[in-house]
Amino acid sequence: MNFIYRTTLLVLILFASVYAGDAQTLTASSFQVSGACGMCKARIEKAAKISGVQSAVWDMETQQLQLSYDAGKTSVQQIHQAVADAGHDTELKKAADEVYNALPACCHYRNADNPHKQIAASNGLSEQALIYGIVVAEDNKGNFTPLTNAGVQWLGTTQGTLTDSHGVFSIPANDQTKKLIVSFSGMQSDTLDVTDMNHMQIVLASNGELKQVTVSSSRRLSSYISTHDAFRQQLMTPKELLKAACCNLSESFETNPSIDVSSSDAVTGAKQIQMLGLSGIYTQLTNENLPGPRGLATATGLGLIPGPWIEGIQIIKGTGSVVNGFESIAGQINVELIKPNYKEKLYLNGYINSIGKTDLNLNLTQRVNDQWSTALLLHDDFLLNKTDYNKDGFKDLPTGNQFNVVNRWMYDNSKGWTGQLGVKYLQERKKGGELDFTDTDQLSTNRYGIGLNTDRYEGFAKLGYIFPNKRYQSIGLQLSAFRHSQDAFFGTTPYKGNQDNVYANLIYQSIIGNTNHKFRTGAGIVSDRYKETFKTSDFGRTETVPGAFFEYTYTMNAKFDVVAGIRADHNSLYGWFTTPRLNLRYAPLPGTTFRLSAGRGQRTANVLAENMSLMASARNFILSGNSGGKAFGLDPEVAWNKGISLDQQLKLFSRNAMLSLDFFRNDFSNQVVVDLENPREVHFYNLEGKSYSNSFQAELTMAPAKNFDVRLAYRYFDVKATQQGALLEKAFTAKNRAFANLAYHVNGWAFDYTINYIGRKRIPSTLANPQQYRMEAYSPDYFMMHAQVSKTFGKNNSFELYLGAENLGNFIQDKSIIAPNEPFGQYFDASMIWGPVNERMFYGGFRYKIFNK
């Protein structure tokens, strides 16, 4: 791995030396410009090409204008002004209202009812590719006029449509032909090839002859890596989330090769994730960049966010932004929920599986007036059936119910002020254990049972202001608070916990001279009060961490940018500490993106809540803290993360493809070791020695045929930590993993198939157990397969039915519970999980949508 790292770094240096000369004669820059369609693209690029500008390219998806200009002849401020004079808002300048209002209606990007937005809203989740475009006429001065009632029809078919009053058309893609006939009264009809379904073009008409067609498709990759940011961010869209049932957040990652999801034990039904080979506790989980399930919610938090509430997920490997805090070690997962201004006015989802688990979801959005909109999100799931597939006398999944509700409001006065506020409530009641366990057996030795009762109350608010005359300048305030209470028992072992959290973050953003030099700075505070009771011991602490941050972004040209950040915080238990982070992006060639990252992360271990699954065992918990006044007497966990990646766009099968390679290394300067090597106990202590993780991933995304997407990945993990003086391979972590996802859709049908290969895993020693209660030193390797088929119906595909199966191969871990016949004996252990614990499961459901007009 050191050889790979050094070689890639050398290649970066060589590329940098070869292309350094380009920046000496021309200045490259980019900034945001608002627009809505192909006419906007032509107008923006034409307006930007003032004297001294060599090239100007505007991307409708990112809203970024990429420039190359001679700084001796013009300035970026002059380009901003020229674009604003043409009617388009930029980061620096706002277009005059009279100029904006004079634009064609299809170019009114400030309006929620822009026709392009209507088309995208009505078909954004369509599995059938809907393409749309504009037919316009060009006069001698290069101005465009939309053509109403122009004919658009696929060659050799009866499938056609007419443009509306804005010149806009939409038409489903056709599997039989790529030739489109465009006609208009008084002009000669023409047949044009539609060769690219992913980029906006424009239909131009001049001198009575049609010149070219530009078509934009609503179909895009369901999961992709942004190539424009220094942070290597992977975005999972709603379309990706629909590839599986996604009853909750943990199931949302089943089709993502970067995140591993597994059961945490054999009785609670809780799921855990891994990123870069490290436990999910080292991945910062945020909800719209506010604190997500953390602290006491770590063990069960992935099941507390319903899948149908999720609008999108952003995944950053390695170091993220210092603006979001200091806790990210392996990476950050940010979850975006449905907003009040979402395209669906009503979303109704029902789900049931073969063991009887049922989910019901209802999302409602409503625009109250020109400034306010609101959303109500409701979730209820329940399981009443008791199943025991492996005949060990224990429920495969706990029975019970979860109810979850969110009400949120959004404000926008179109004059710079925006705001959001909302409240959340969750109640969960679940019971597991032996099949014949009843409430009267609780905390007794009659029958073994578990109980998980959770109540969570949350409130949040965001307030922001964008300066109208300096749109690059803004200020925002983020606020949140929650109370998380859980009352649990495992056999005769009680566990109770309460966490009160308050969070505030003030962010100011502006530039230094020009938009090549941007910065974000601010201050924040996070405070937690914990009260925990485990068996007969009480654990409590108040931990308050105020701090400040500064993050600088330098864009030398379109090929190179740097984000350097640092924050300083004071932990009331551990004192002052700093968090430096650096991210670099270099694109030496079109379609080639290199990134480097490095930085520090720090977190406080909540050893009881984070290891709640171990309570489903007879192990003794031993805390070996070195002093009082700290969380459980243990030092904070601190690690340095370094990463390098390459994203290369390719052409395979005459279609776009992407090859991605990344390597990340984590080195812990301190870690709270969870030592399971004695089957009679779990030992928590500060690291003495080395602890590190190496993670390599290769991923290829391609489309071998029309409407057929393939994603392949391979990962290698080398994760070790020092335990009792010996450097051991991390338990329950496979060194080798492979992944494939196949997705095909046509005429409203969608077929998705995912297969995972999981290599062998080291199992903690059980040699101290009697022979019948021992496990092998390593687990076998195995495959996991999932599949789903769905069909959409109705206008705008407003109704959908889906059927699917999980664990198609019906592979489950043998002896998922040690000594199930003696649940109160010294050998009982339901936490030694290396593989699936639930049998093959079939499911079905429906989705019904009504779109906002």
N, C-alpha and C positions, 0 to 999 in steps of 0.2 A: 504493500500500500504506500510506503514511503517513496518507492520508485515512481508510482503513478502520480503522486502528489508533486514530486520534483519535476517530472517530465512535463506535466500540464502547466506548471508555473513557468518553465522555460519557454514553452510554446507561447504563453501569454506575453512574455517579455519580447520574444521575436516579433510577434504581431504588432506590439506597441511600437517597436523601433521602425518597422516597415512603414507603418501608417502615420507616424508622428508628423511627417511633413505636411499632411493634408490640413492640419489645424493651423499652420503658420501663415497660410495665404487667405483662407476663408474662415469665417466664424460660423459655427453651427449652433443652433439654439432651437428650443421648442417651447411652446406655451399653449394654453388651452384656449380654444375658440368654440363658441356655441353655434351649432347648426343642426339641421334636421334631415337633409336629403342631398341628392346628387346635384341639384341646382345650387344648393348652398356650397357644396364642395367646389364647383366651378367658380362661383363668385368669390369665395374666400381666397382660393389660390390665385385668381386673377388680380384681386385687390392687393395681395401681399407682394406681388412681383413688381415693386417699385424699383426705381433706379438703384443699382447696387445689389439687388437680390438675385442670386443665381438660380435657386430652386426653392419652391414652396409646395409642400405636399400635406394635405389635410386628411386625417383619418376620421371617418364618421363614427366608428365604434368607440375610439378612445377620446375623441374630440380634441386631439392634439395636432397642432400645426408644426411640422418639421421644416426648418429653414436652413439655408446655406447662403451667407451674404458677406459682402465686403464691408468690414467695419469702418473703412476709410471713406466710404461713400454714403452710408446710411447707418441708422441705429435701430435697435430692437424697439425702442419707443416709437419711432416713426412708423415701423411696420404695424405695431399695435394700433396706431391712430388710423392708418390707411384701411385696415380691416374693419375697425369700428365705423369708419365713415361709409363703408359699404353696407352696414346694417347688422354686423355680427359682434356680439359681446366678446371681449377678451379678458384675460386676467387683469390687465391694466386699465382698459377703457370699456365703457358701456356705450353701446350704440344709441344715438338719439331716438326717442320714441317715434318721431315722425318718419325717420328713415326706416326703422324696423317695421312700422305699420304699413309702409308702402311695399314691403316685400310680398311676393305671392303667398297665399294662405298656406301652401304646403311647406313654406320656409319658416313659419312662425314657431320657432323652437321654444319660445317662452310659454306657449299655450299647452295645456294638458290635453286639448282635443286636436292636436296636430294630426293630420290624416296618417302620417307615417307611424306615429305612436299608436294610433287606433289599430292599424293593421298588425303591428308587433304585439300589442296587448291582446288582440283577439286570437292570435295564432302562435304566440311565443312558446306554448307548450305542445304545439301540434307535432305529432310524430311524423306526419306527412309534410315534406318540405313545401312550403308555400313561398313563391317568389313574388317580388313586387318591384315596381320601377316607375319611371315617369316618362311621358312622351311630351317633348317640348319643341317649340320652333325657335330657331336662332335668326336674328336679324343681322344686318350688315355691320352693326356696332358690337356684336357679340352678346347681346342681351337675349334672355330666354323668356318665352311665353308658353305657359302650359296649353296643351291641346286637349280640348274636351271631346269626348266620344270618339277618340281614336280606337281602332280595332286592334286587338291583340289575340292571336290564335296560334295554337300549336299546329304545325304542318301535318296534313294528312289526318287530322282529327276534327271532331266537332267541339272540342274543348276551347272556349274562347271567352273574352270579356271585353268591356269598353272602359276607357279611362273616365274618371270622374271630372268634376269641375276644376280640380287642381292638376289634372293631367296624370293622376296617380292610378295605377292598376295593380291588381293582385290576381294571381292565377296559380293553381296547384302545379307542381312539377309533374312532368310526364315521363314515364319510364321508357316510352317507345321512340321518342324523338328529342333532339336538342335544337331543332330549328323552329324559330318563332316568326310568324308573319305579322308585320306591323303595317297598318294602313290608316289613311286619313283622307277625307274628301279634298280633292284638288291636288293631291300628291300621289306619286307613284308608289304602289305597295312594294314592299321589299321583304325578302326572307333572310333572316339573320341567324347566325350560330350563337347559341348561348353556351359558352365554353367554361364559365366560372360561376358557380352558384354561391360564392362566398364574398364577393366584393362588389360594391356599388359602382354601376356605370350609368350613363345617361343616354336617353334616346334623343338624338340631335336631328333636326330637319332644316335644310337650307336649299334654296333655289328649287324647291319642289321635289327634292329627292331625299329620301331617308338615308342617313349616313351610318349610324351605329346604334346599337341597342345596349342599354345598360340595365342589368337586372340584379336585384339584391335578394338574397335568400334569407328567410328567417331561421334556416337551419344552420347551426354552428356546432362546434365540438361541445359535448356536454360537460367536459372537464378539460381545462387547458392551463398552461403556464404563461403568465404575462411576460412579454419580452421587453417591455418598456421601463420596468422598475428595477432599481438596484436590489430591492428585496426579491428573492426568488419565491414568488407567490403563486400557488396553484389555486384555481377557482373551480369550485364544483357548483354547477348551475342547477336550477330546478329540474331540468331534463335528466341530469345525472341521478338526482335523488329518486326519480320515478322508475329507475331500473330495478328497484327492489321495493318491497312493501314499506320499509323505513318507518316502522312504528315509533322509533325513538332515535335519538342522535347516534347511539352506538351502532345501529343497523345501517346508518347512512354511509358508513365507511366500507361496507361489504364489497363494493365495486371499485375501491381505491387501493392501489398497490402500496401506497406510502404508509398506510395506517393498518396495524394488525389489531383485530378484535378477538377476544376470547373470553370464556367464562372464568370468573374469579374463584368460584367454588362450586360444589355439587348440590347445594341446597337453597341458596338465596336467589338464584336467577340473575345476579348482577353480572355486568360485563365490564371488562377492562381493556384499555388500548395500550399499544406500544408504538413509539416513534423512534427511529434511529436505533432500535434495539433496546431502548430504555422504557421503563414503566411510564404509564400515562401521567403519573404525578409530576414528571419533569417537563411536561408539555403544558404551557399556559393556555387555559381554556377561557375565552372571553365571549361575551354575548353583546354584539355590536360595540366592541371595544370597551365594554364595562365588565367588571368581574363576573365570571360565570360560576358554575358549581365548583367550589373550592373549599378547603378546610374540611369540615365535617361531612360535606356532600361529595367528597372526592370518590368514595367507594361506589356510590350509587348514582352519581350525578349524570352520567351518560343516559340513564333511563328517565331523567326528569324533564327532558326537552323533547316534546312530541315531534316526530318527523314531518307531519303535514304543516307544522308551523314554520318550517325552515324555508327561507327564500334562497339562501345560498350559503356556502361555506368557503372560507379562505384558509389555506394551509401554508404556513411558512416554516421551512426546516431551518434549524440553526437559530442564529440570533435574529430577533425581530427589532422593532423600533423601541428606543428608550422611552418614547412618549407613552407606551402602553404598560410600563412598569419594568421591574427587575427580575421577575420570577421565571422568565423563559430560559430553559436550559437546552432541551432537545428541540424546541420549536414553539409555535403558537398556532392554535386553531381558533378562528373567529367565526361565530355563527350569527348570521343575519336572519331575523325573523320577519314574517309578513308585516309590511308597513301599512298604515292607514290609507295611503294613496296607491295601493297595489292594484294591479289590473283586474283582479277577480273581486267582484262585489260579494259573491257568495261562493264558498267552497265547502262541499259536503263529502265526507269520506267515511266509508264503512269497511271494516276488515274482520275476518274470522278465519281461524286456522283449524287444523285437524284435531288439535287437543282441546279446542273449545275457547281459546283466548279470543276476546272480542274487543275491537277498538272502534270508537265513534269520535269523529272530529267535525267541528263546524267553525269555519272562519267567515267573519262578516266585516266588510269595510264600507264606510259611508263618508261621502264628502258633505260636510254640514253647511259650509258656505265657501266663499272665495278664499278664506284664510285657514279654516279649520277642517280637519278630517279625523276620523276615528276608526278603530278596529277592535273587534271583540273576537278572541280566539278561545275555543272551548275544546277540551279533550277529556274523554272518559274511557278507561279500559278496565276489563274485569276477566278473571278466570275463576271458575267455580269447580271445574272437573279436577279430580285427583288422578294423576297418571303415574305409573311406575313401570316404564318400559324394560329396565334391566333387572326387575324383580329383586331389588335389594331391600324392599320394605319402606323406602323413602320416596316422597313426592319428587318427580322429575323437576317440577317448577312449583314455587309457592303459589297458593291461591290467594285471591283478594282483589283489591280495587285501587285504582289511582284516578283522582280527579284533579284537573289542571285548568286554570283560566287566566287570561291576560286581557286587560283593557288598556289600550294606549291611544294617545291623541297626538296629532301633528299640527304644527302651526307654520305658516309661511305667508308673510305679507307682501312678497314680491318687491320689497324695498331694502332687502338685506337681512332682515330678522327672520330667523327660523328657530323652531323649538319642538321638543318632544317631551312627553311625560306619560307615565303609565304605572299600573299596579299589577302584581301577579300573586296568585295564591295556589298552593299545591297541598293536597292531602293524599297520603298513601297508607294503606293498611294491608299488610301481607303476612301470611302464615305458611310455614313449611315444616319439614321434618317427617316423622313417621306418618304413614297413611292414616292410622287410627288415632292420631293425636287430637285432643280436644282442648278447649279453654281451661277445663278443670285440671288438666295435666301441666299447666304452665309452671315453670321453675321447680317441678318435682321430678322424681326419678321413675314415675309411672311409665311415661312414654316420652321420647325425645322430640322436642319441637323447637322451632325458631319463630320469632315474631319481629317484624320491621314496621314500626309506626313512625311516619314522617310528616311533619307540618312545616311549611315554608311560606313566609310572607316577604314580598319584595316591593320596593318602590324605586323608580328611577326618573331622572329628568335630564334633558340636554337643552342648552340654550346657545345659539350662535349668531354672530353678526358678521356679514361680509360688507366691507366698505364699498359703497356704490361706485365711487370714482377711483378706487384702488382695489380692484377685484382680486388681486393677489394677496390682499391683507385681510385677515379675519381674526376673530377671537371667539373662543368657545368655552363653555363650562359643562362638565360632566358630573352628575351626582347620582349616587345609588346607595341603598341601604337594604339589608335583609336580616331576617331572623330565621335560623334553621334549627329545628328541634327534632330529635329522633330518640325514640324509646324502643330499645331492642332487647331481646334475650336469645341465648343460644343454649338450649338444654337448661342447665341450672345456673348459667352465667348471665347476669344482667349487665346491660350497657346502656347508659343514657348520656346524651350530649346536647348542649345548647351553644349556638354561636350567634353573636350579634356583630354585624359588620357595617361599617360606614366608609364610604369612598367618595373622594372629590378630586377632580383634575381640571386645572385651568390651562388652556392652550392658546398661545398667540402665534400667528403665522404671518410672515412678511418676506421681503426680499432685501438684499444688500446691493444697491445700485441698479441691478437688472435681474431678470428672471433666471439668469444663469446661476445666481447665488440666492438660494432660498434658505429659510431657517424656520424652525419651530422651537418655541421655548415655553416654559411654564413651571408650575408647581402643583404638587398634589399631596394627598394624605390617604392612607388606608389604616383603619383601626379595627381590630378583632378582639372580642371578649369571649373566651371559651370557658365552659363549665362541663366537665366530663366525670362520670362515675363508672368505674369498671370493677366488677365484683364488689369488694368492700373499700376500694381506694378511690379517693377524689383527686382530680387533676383540674387545675384552673389557672388561667393566665389572661392578662390583657396585654396585647401587643400592638403598639402604635408606631407607624412608620411615615413621618413626613419627609418630603424630598423635593428636589428641583431638577430640571433637565434642560438640555440644549441639544438640538439636532440641526446639523448644517448639511444642505444638499448642494453639490456643485455639479453643474452640467457644462462640461467643456465644449461638447458638440453632441451631435446625435449618436455618436459611437461610444461615448464614455461619460459616466457620471459616478459620483461618490456620495454616500450618505455616512456621515460621521456623527456619532452621538455619545453623550456622556450624561450620567445623572449621579447625584449625590443624595443619599438617604440616611436617616438616623433611626435605627431600630431601638425601641425602648428597652429591649432585652439584650441586644448585642452591640449597640453603639453605631458609629458611623461606618459606611462602606460606599464604594463607588462602583458604577457599572458602565464601563466603556464598551462601545460597539462600533464596528466598521463594516460597511457593505460597499462593494464595487461592482459595476457592470461595464463590460467592454464588448462592443459589437464590431469587430474588425471588418466583417463582410455582411452583406444583406442575408438575413436568415441565420446568422451565427451569433450566439450570445454566450459570453463567458461571465461568470460571477465568482467573486471571492467574498468570504465573510469571516468575521472573528468577533468574539465578545465574551463577556462574563455574565453569569446568571447566579442568583442566590435565592434560596427559599428556606422556609422553616418547615421541618417535618412534623406532621400530625400523626404520630406513630400508631395511635389507637384507631382513629377513623380510617386512615389509609390502609390499615391491615385488618379491617373488620372481618374479612373472610377467614382469617386465621382463628377467629373466635369460634368457628364451627369445627373445633378440634379439642382434644384433651391437653394440648400444649400449655405449659406454664409460660407466662409472659415475664421476661426478665429485662429490666431497663438498667443499663450500665452508664448512666450519665456521670459526668465528671464534676459537676458543681450545680448548686442551686441557682435560682434566678434566671433560668433558661427554660425553654420549652422541653419538658421532661428531662431536664438536666443535660441536654445534648446541644452540641454546636450547630449552627446553621449549615445547610448543604450549599457548597460553592463549586462551580465547574466553569471551565473555559471551553468554548465550542469554536471549532475552526471548520470551514467548509469550502469546497470548490465545485463548480458545476459547469456543464456545457449543454446548451440547448441548440440543436441544429435542425433547421427546417430542410426537408427533403422533398423530392418528387418520386413517388413510388406508384406504379400502376397508373401513371399520368395524373395522379392526384396528390394533394398536399399530404405530407407526413411530417412527424417530428420525432427525432431521436434525442433523448435526454440522458445524461450521465451525471451522477453526483457522488461525492465522497465527503463524509463528515466525521470528525473525531471530537469526542468529549473527554476531557481530563478533569477528574474531581480532585480538588485540593482538600475537600472534606465531604464526607457522605455519611448518612446514617445507615449503617449496615443492618439488614434484616437477615439474621443468620438462622437458617432452618436445618443445619447439618446434624443436629441432635433431634430425633423425632419426638422427644419428650418435652421440648421447649422451643420457644422462639426468643432469640437473644437480640436486643437492640443496643448498638454501641457506635461510637465515632470511629471513622475509618483510621486505620493505622497501616499505611502502605499505599499501594497503587489501586486505582479504580479508573477504568477507561472504557470507552466504546468506540469501535470503528464501524462505519456503515457505508456500504457501497450499493448503489442502485443504478441499473440500466433499464430504460423504458422506451418502447417504440410504439407510437400511435400512428395508424395508417388506415386507409380506406381501399381495400383491394377491389371493391366493386361499388357501383352506385348504391347508396343507402346502406352500405355495409361498413361498419367501423370495427376495428380491431385494436386492442391495447394489450401489449405483452410487456412483462417486467420480470427481472431477476434481481434478488437482493442477497447480499452477503453481510453477516454480522459477526463481529469479533468483540464480545463484551465480557470483561473480567473484573473481579473485585477481590481485594484481600480480605479473607475471613480467618480469624484465629491464626494469623501468620502465614497462611497459604493463599496464593493467587489462584482463585477458582473461576471456572467458566460460569457465567450467570445462569442460574437455574431457570427452567421453563422458557428458554429463548433458543429458537432454532437458528443455527448458523446459515442455513440455506433455505431460501424461499423463492418460489416462482409463481407467476400470476398470468392469467389470460382472461380477457373479457371480450365477448363477441356480441355485437348489437346490429340488428337488421330491422329496418322498418319500411313498409310499403303500404299505400292505400289505407292508412289508419291503423294497420297492424304493426306491433313492435315485438321483437323477440330478443331476449337478453339471456346470455349464458356466461357464467363466471366459474372458473376453476382455480383453486389454490393448491399449490404443493407446499407442504410444511415438512422440513427436514427434522431429523431427530433432535431431542432436547435433553439436556442433563437434568436428572431428577435428584433432589437432595437425598442424602443417605438415609436409608431406613434399616441399616444392618443391626441396629440395637433392638429392633422388633423381633418377635418370634417369626419363624419361617413363613407361616401363613399370612402374616401381615407386612411382609416386605414387598418392595417394588424394585423393578430393574433399575440399573444405574442410568440407562438412557431409554427414552420412549422410542417407539418405531416412527418412521416417517409415514405420512398419509396424505390423502387428497380430500379436499372439500369442494363440493359442487353445488351451485345454486342456479336456478333458471326461472324465468318469468315470461309470460306472453300477455299482451294487452291489446285491446281494440277500442278505438274511439268512434263515437257516433254523433250525429246531429250537427247542426250549424255551428261552425267554429269549433268543432270537436268538443262540445260542451259536456258530453257524457262518456265515461270510460269504464270498461270492465277489465279486471286483471286476475290472472291465476298464476300461481307460482309454487315452487318447492325449494326448501332449504335442506342441505345435507342429503343430496340425491343419492349418494353412495351408501347412506345409512351407516356411516362409520362412527362409532362412539368409543370412548375410553373404557377399557376393561378395568374393573374395580375402581370406579371413580370415588368410592368411599372406602377407607380402610376400617375394618372391623365394624361394619354396619349392624351386626348382630349383637354388639356390646357398645351401644352408643354412650353409656356412662362409664365405660372402662378406660383404662389408661392408654389404650392404643387407638382409640377412635380418632379419625381425621378425615374431614370432608374438604380439605383445602389443597390437596396435592393434585392439582388439575393441570394436565399437559395437553388435553385434546377435547373434542366435543363431548358434552354430557347429555345432549338431547338427541333423540332419534330423528329419522327423516320426517319432515313436517310439511304438509301441503297447506296452502292458504288461498284465499280469494277475497275479492272486494270490488268496490266501485268508487268512482270519483265523479262528482257532478259540479259544474261550474257555471256561474252567471257572471258575465263580464261587465265592468263599468263602461258606460257610454262616453 
